[in-house]
Amino acid sequence: MLNFLRLLAIALITSILGTAGILSCLAVPSGNAVLPLARFWARIILSLCRVKLVVQGGSRISPPGPYLFLSNHQSQFDILAVVLAIPLQFRILAKQELFYIPIFGWVLKLSGFVGIDRSNREKAIKSLEHAAQRLRGGTSLLIYAEGTRSLDGKLLPFKKGGFVLAIQAGVPIIPITIQGSREILAKGSLRIRPGTIQVGIGEPIDPARYTLEEKERLMQEVRTVMERTLGAQEQPVMLKRTQ
């Protein structure tokens, strides 16, 4: 019953703040007014669900950017974590299906999030081209490197598109590693459990050291950082709490 009430509260909060987000986009067409609302939305939901967020390495992000953030993906709660962990304006390359959700999807569209249809190669390439334009124009972007959520928390194979994008756009990559969100809300489940989400932010990586033909080497460098951070996050260390 408590879980049902939490889900109901999340839907209500999302609808109210989502509507405010739509109105903010009409007032500020750049969509930059949405992120402060999104951070407020994230704090409310994490508090409601008794979820703590701890961030390590936040000082490695120096505004204004742009950066290409490459993150692992374990849960729908990841978006709440990154919204609070990244201290600057950014957008997310998100699966196209999210844009069809009433209110929530409309906010994504109006605020400049980039949708990608991975089932259609031609459309996916166009989405990456659009994302590259956003990066070159000074807008930071976050991509989930695996392209989907992991069922067991282990890193899945990385999609190549984000790494091609990084090399073409020539902006620094910052690896982001999320741990603990799967235990809070697993893929395919609606049961929310209290817990702690840890976000590790890695050192910037310069993609200029790689050519397109060497994208697999860049993928391996980012993967190594994430695997090392995931291993460290499993240890009982003291991290700075961010709420």
N, C-alpha and C positions, 0 to 999 in steps of 0.2 A: 504493500500500500504506500509506504514511504517513497519507494522508487517511482511509482506511478505519479505521485504528487510532485516529485522533483522534475520528471519529464514534462508534466503539465506546466510547471512554473517556468521551465526553460523555454518551452514553446511560446508562452505568454510574453516573457521578457524579450525573446528574439523578435516577436511580432511588433512589440511596442518600440524597441530601439531600432528595429529594421525600418519601420515606418519613418522614424526620425532620421535615419540614414538616407532614405529616399529624398526626404525634404531637404536635407543638407546638400545633397548632390545637385538639386535644382537651384539652391542658393549659391553653392560653390561648385561649378561644373568640373573642376579638376578632381573632385572626389576626395580632396585632402582633409575635409572635415569629418569623413567617415571613421578614420582610424582612432581619433580620441573617443568616439562613441563605441567603437569596437573594443577598446581597452576597458572601458567602463563595463560593457557587456561581459567581457571575459572575467573581470574581477568578481562580478556578481555571481556568475555561474560557478566559478571555482569555490567561492565562499559557500554558496548554497549546497554544493556537493561535498563540502569538507575536503577539498583538494588543496594541498600546498604546492607552491611552485618555487623551485630553487634554480638559480642560474649561475653558471661558472663561466668566466671569460667575457662578460658583457663589455668590458673596457676595450676589447679588440674591435668593436664596431665604432668607427669614428665618423660622425656625421660630417657632411651630408651624403656621402656616397657618390655615385651609385655602386651597389654591390649585387652580386648574384649569390643568394643564399641557397645552398644545397643541403637538404635535410632528409633524414630517414623518416619513416612514417609508420606509426603503430596504432593510432586511434583517432577518432574524430576530435578528441580533446587536444590533439596536437595544435590545431589552429588557435585555440585559446592560449596555449603556451607560447607560441611564436609571436602572437600579437603583443604579448606583454614583454617578451624577452628581447625583441628587436626595437631599439629606441629611436627609430626614424621612420619616415614615410616609406612604405613599400607596398607592392602588390603581389598576388600569388598567381602562379600558373595552375589553374584548377581544372578538374575534369568537367566537361561540358554539362554533364547531368545536373551539377549543382546549380547551374544557372536557370534551371527549370523549376526550382523550388519557389513557391510564391513568397514574396517579400524578401527573403534571404537572398535568393538568386538575383532578384531585381537590383538589390543593393550592390552585389558583386559586379553586375554589368555596368551600372551607372557610375561606380567609383573607379572603373578602369582595370578590374581584374581580367586576366586573359584566360579564356576558355579553350580547352584542347580536346578534340575528339580523336582518341587514340585508335579507334576502329576504322578511321578513314585517313590513310597516309597523306593524301593531298591536303586535306583540311588541317592535319596536324602540322605539316610543314609550313602552311600559311600562318598558323598560330605562333609557331616558333619565330617566323619572320617578324610578326607583329611584336612579339616579346623582345626581339633584338632591337627593334626601333624604340621601344620604351626604355630599354637599358641605355642606348646611345643618347636618348633624350634626357637622361639624368634620373630616371625612376628605378629604384632598387626593386628586385624581383626575387621571390622565393619559389623554388621548385622542389617537389619531393622526388629525390633521385631514383627511388625504386618504382615510382609511378602508381603505387597502390600500397595499402596497409599490409604489414607483416602479421601473419597469424600467430607466430611463436616469438616475436620480438627480435629474431635474428635478421641480419641484413639480407634482403633479396637482391637478385642481379639488378644492376643499375641500367636505366634507360640512357641511350646515347645522346638524345636530343639536347638535354641540358648542358652537356659538355661541349657539344658542337656550338651551341648558343654562346657559351662562355668564351670560347676561342674567337668566334666571329665578332662578338661585341667588345671583347678586350677589356672587360671590367673585372676587378678582383673577385675571386670566389671566397666565400666564408662558409666552411662546413658547420652545420648545426646537427647535434646529436641529441635525440630525445629518448629518455628512458623512463619507464614507469606508467606511461599513459595507457598502455595495453591492459595493465592490471586494473585500471579504473574503468575503462570501457573498451572491451575487446571487439574486434571486427565481427559483425553478425549478431551482436548482443545489444540489448537495450538496458541491461542491468548496470547501474552506476555504483561503483564502490569508492569509499573514501581512500585517500592515499596521497602520495607525493610524486610529482613530475619533476624530473631533473633535466635541465637543458644545458648542454655543453657547447660553447661557442669557440670554434677553432681559430687559429691564426689565418689571416688572409693568404690566399694562394694566387700568384700571378699567372694567368693563363697564357701570357705572351711567350712563356718558355716552351710552349707546345704548338705544333702545327695540327691541322685537322687530321693528318695521317697518324698523329701521335695521341689522339684523343683517349685511347685505351690506357695510356700511361697516366694521363690526367685523372681518369676515372679511378685508377688504382691508387693514386696518391690520396684522393678524397676518401676512398673506401678505407684505406689504412688509418687515416685520422679518425674516422667514425668508429672503426673496430676497436682502436686503442681507447677512445673515449668511453665507449660502451663498457669495456672491461674495467676502466677506472671507476665508472659510475656504480658498478656493482659492489665496490668497496665502501665501507662505512666512513665516508669523509664528511667534513663539515663544509657546507656550501652556503653562499649568501642567499637569503630568502628574498624573493621579489613578489610582491602582491600588488 
